[in-house]
Amino acid sequence: MFVGLVAAGAVTVTGLGGFLALEGRGGLRLTGRSFIDLFEATGGKFVGYRRNHAKALAVSGRFESNGAGAEVSSASVFVEGVHPVVGRFSVGGQNPHQPDTGSGQALALEFSLPGGEQWRTAMAAAPVFMAPTPEMFYGLLAARSSGKDAAAAFLRDNPPAAAAQKLIEAAPKALSFETATYNSLNTFILVNKDGARIPARWRVIPDIDESGAPVKNGPNWMFEALANRVRHGELRYRLVLQVGMPGVDPTHDPTLPWPPDREQINVGTLVLGHAIAQEQERIRDTNFDPTVLPNGIEISDDPILTARAAVYAESFRRRARETPAPVEQFGQDM
């Protein structure tokens, strides 16, 4: 299984390199293993599943690029045309059977591009990330596992994490996958045809008329509503690049939002629907490492990106040695 997934591009040199780069950072010797051990110790170990964002629904579809992104990046995904896409809607947590709460939505995507290139992105329905460094993020997770008092004390001692928490709590909440906006959280560098390097973040914004939340009926109400929706139709989203000002907007700290007046470029439409059985299995086994990027998009100096690659790789390594978890099934017709 492991060899087959390597051949499919599910394990990447970027992810493994990130694992090594995180060794010894800040003297704490944090590794991808450190984070996954913590996830398992605090949230439980569920054999065959991802160690975080275990509960999910696979989707497939296409990205209809309008060509507007070619102004800021030479990446083939922004050339006008249509590109196949697969992905996962998920919620945070280690338990694939946890009841839905109406929050914590996330969306991971893989774009298949000309020449065998891929673009993978893992986004969340939150305005910013929870901490600016791997060390602070690890400390926050450990404090939360020790109870409310420990978490409150950690936030008092770590103002950047406390500020990020306030932004996350104050942000509007979507009560369904269909109406949530998904943000890249981290900054990336776009490289255009002339070699100019431009910082950017992106978001996936729903193109949907109805604003009501699904009926809360049963423990899987949010996933059931999503599954029934994609089985009987398609979801449409706008992919929007937020272009930063080089040397002005922070690229190294995902807890800091950029000014809302920064240029926004609508680069195309993302269309997602029900994934067939074969796609669902491949999506289940794919490592959605956000540092897997096509030419024309590069990682920034954000240290969380390196940590994410390491953590994703370790999660993949562990479940690749296990019997694969069943493909997620939700919806009345499934």
Residue pairs with C-beta under 8 A, 6 or more apart in sequence:
1 285
1 320
1 324
2 11
2 320
2 321
5 11
5 285
5 286
5 287
5 316
5 320
8 282
8 285
8 286
9 118
9 292
10 285
10 286
10 287
10 316
11 287
11 313
11 316
11 317
11 320
12 287
12 289
12 291
12 292
12 313
14 289
14 291
14 292
14 309
15 287
15 289
15 291
15 292
15 309
15 310
15 312
15 313
15 316
16 313
17 309
18 32
18 289
18 291
18 305
18 306
18 307
18 308
18 309
18 310
18 313
19 31
19 32
19 309
19 310
19 313
19 314
21 306
21 310
22 30
22 31
22 32
22 134
22 306
22 307
22 310
23 29
23 30
23 31
25 134
25 135
25 303
26 133
26 134
26 135
28 135
28 138
30 134
30 135
30 138
30 307
31 310
31 314
32 307
32 310
32 311
32 312
32 313
32 314
32 315
33 314
34 138
35 138
35 141
35 307
35 310
35 311
35 314
36 51
36 311
36 314
36 315
36 318
38 138
38 141
38 142
38 145
39 51
39 52
39 94
39 141
40 51
40 94
41 145
42 94
42 141
42 144
42 145
43 52
43 93
43 94
43 95
44 94
44 95
45 51
45 94
46 54
46 94
46 95
46 96
46 325
47 319
47 322
47 323
47 325
48 319
48 322
48 323
48 324
48 325
49 94
49 96
49 319
49 325
50 56
50 315
50 319
51 94
51 314
51 315
51 318
51 319
52 92
52 93
52 94
52 311
52 315
53 88
53 90
53 91
53 92
53 93
53 106
53 108
54 90
54 93
54 94
54 95
54 96
54 325
55 90
55 91
55 93
55 95
55 96
55 97
55 98
55 223
55 328
56 88
56 89
56 90
56 91
56 96
56 328
57 88
57 89
57 90
57 223
57 226
57 227
57 230
57 328
57 330
58 86
58 87
58 88
58 275
58 279
58 280
58 283
58 284
58 327
58 328
59 86
59 87
59 88
59 89
59 230
59 235
59 272
59 273
59 274
59 275
59 283
60 84
60 85
60 86
60 87
60 272
60 273
60 274
60 275
60 276
60 279
60 283
61 84
61 85
61 86
61 87
61 234
61 270
61 271
61 272
61 273
62 82
62 83
62 84
62 85
62 270
62 271
63 77
63 82
63 83
63 85
63 111
63 239
63 268
63 269
63 270
63 271
64 82
64 268
64 269
64 270
64 271
65 77
65 78
65 79
65 80
65 81
65 82
65 83
65 267
65 268
66 80
66 266
66 267
66 268
66 269
67 78
67 79
67 80
68 78
68 265
68 266
68 267
68 268
69 75
69 77
69 78
69 241
69 265
69 267
69 268
70 78
70 79
70 80
70 193
71 192
71 265
72 78
72 190
72 192
72 198
72 200
72 241
72 243
72 265
73 190
73 191
73 192
73 198
73 200
73 296
73 297
74 191
74 192
74 193
74 295
74 296
75 113
75 119
75 190
75 294
75 295
75 296
75 297
76 113
76 114
76 115
76 117
76 294
76 295
76 296
77 83
77 111
77 113
77 119
77 294
78 267
78 268
78 296
83 111
83 112
83 113
84 111
84 112
85 109
85 110
85 111
85 112
85 270
85 272
86 109
86 110
86 275
86 279
86 282
86 283
86 286
87 107
87 108
87 109
87 110
87 272
87 283
87 288
88 107
88 108
88 283
88 288
89 105
89 106
89 107
89 177
89 223
89 226
90 105
90 106
90 107
90 108
91 98
91 100
91 101
91 103
91 104
91 105
91 106
91 222
92 104
92 106
92 124
93 104
96 325
96 328
97 219
98 219
99 219
99 220
100 216
100 219
100 220
100 221
100 222
100 223
101 222
102 173
102 175
102 176
102 213
102 216
102 222
103 125
103 173
103 175
104 125
105 124
105 125
105 174
105 176
105 177
105 180
105 182
106 122
106 123
106 124
106 125
106 182
107 122
107 123
107 124
107 125
107 177
107 180
107 182
107 204
108 120
108 121
108 122
108 123
108 288
109 119
109 120
109 121
109 122
109 123
109 204
109 270
109 288
110 118
110 119
110 120
110 283
110 286
110 288
111 118
111 119
111 120
111 294
112 118
113 119
113 294
117 294
117 295
118 292
118 294
119 292
119 293
119 294
119 297
120 286
120 287
120 288
120 289
120 290
120 292
120 293
121 184
121 202
121 288
121 290
122 288
122 289
122 290
122 308
122 312
123 182
123 183
123 184
123 185
123 202
123 203
123 204
124 182
124 183
124 185
125 174
125 180
125 181
125 182
125 183
126 168
126 171
126 183
126 185
127 167
127 168
127 171
127 183
127 257
128 164
128 167
128 168
128 185
128 254
128 255
128 256
128 257
129 137
129 164
129 185
129 186
129 254
129 255
129 304
130 137
130 140
130 161
130 164
130 165
130 168
130 255
131 137
131 139
131 140
131 158
131 160
131 161
131 164
131 255
131 304
132 160
132 161
132 164
132 252
132 253
132 254
132 255
132 256
132 303
132 304
133 303
133 304
134 303
134 304
134 306
134 307
136 158
136 160
136 161
137 304
137 307
139 154
139 158
140 151
140 154
140 155
140 158
140 161
143 150
143 151
143 153
143 154
144 150
144 151
144 154
154 161
155 161
155 162
155 165
156 162
160 253
160 255
161 255
163 255
164 255
167 255
167 257
174 180
174 181
175 213
175 214
175 222
176 213
176 214
176 222
176 225
176 226
177 222
177 223
177 225
177 226
178 206
178 208
178 225
178 226
178 229
178 235
179 206
179 208
179 210
179 211
179 213
180 206
181 203
181 204
181 205
181 206
182 203
182 204
183 201
183 202
183 203
184 201
184 202
184 203
184 290
185 201
185 254
185 304
186 201
186 254
186 290
186 300
186 302
186 304
186 305
186 308
187 199
187 200
187 201
187 244
187 249
187 250
187 251
187 252
187 254
187 300
187 302
188 199
188 200
188 201
188 202
188 293
188 297
188 298
188 299
188 300
189 197
189 198
189 199
189 200
189 251
189 297
189 298
189 299
189 300
190 197
190 198
190 199
190 200
190 241
190 243
190 296
190 297
191 197
191 198
191 295
191 296
191 297
191 298
192 198
192 296
197 246
197 298
198 243
198 244
198 246
199 243
199 244
199 245
199 246
199 249
199 251
199 300
200 241
200 242
200 243
200 244
201 241
201 242
201 244
201 258
202 239
202 240
202 241
202 242
203 239
203 240
203 242
204 237
204 238
204 239
204 240
204 270
205 237
205 238
205 240
206 235
206 236
206 237
207 236
207 237
207 238
207 269
208 235
208 236
214 221
214 222
214 224
214 225
215 221
215 225
217 224
218 224
220 330
223 328
223 330
223 331
224 330
224 331
224 332
226 330
227 330
227 331
227 334
228 331
228 332
228 333
229 235
230 272
230 273
230 274
231 274
231 331
231 333
231 334
233 273
234 271
234 272
234 273
235 271
235 272
235 273
236 269
236 270
236 271
236 272
237 269
237 270
237 271
237 272
238 266
238 268
238 269
238 270
239 266
239 267
239 268
239 269
239 270
240 264
240 265
240 266
240 267
241 264
241 265
241 267
242 258
242 262
242 263
242 264
243 262
243 263
243 264
243 265
244 251
244 258
244 262
245 262
249 258
249 259
249 262
250 256
250 258
251 300
251 301
251 302
252 300
252 301
252 302
252 303
253 302
254 302
254 304
275 283
277 327
280 327
280 328
281 324
281 327
284 324
284 325
284 327
284 328
285 320
285 324
287 312
287 313
287 315
287 316
288 312
289 308
289 309
289 312
289 313
290 305
290 308
290 309
290 312
291 299
291 305
291 306
291 308
291 309
293 299
299 305
299 306
319 325
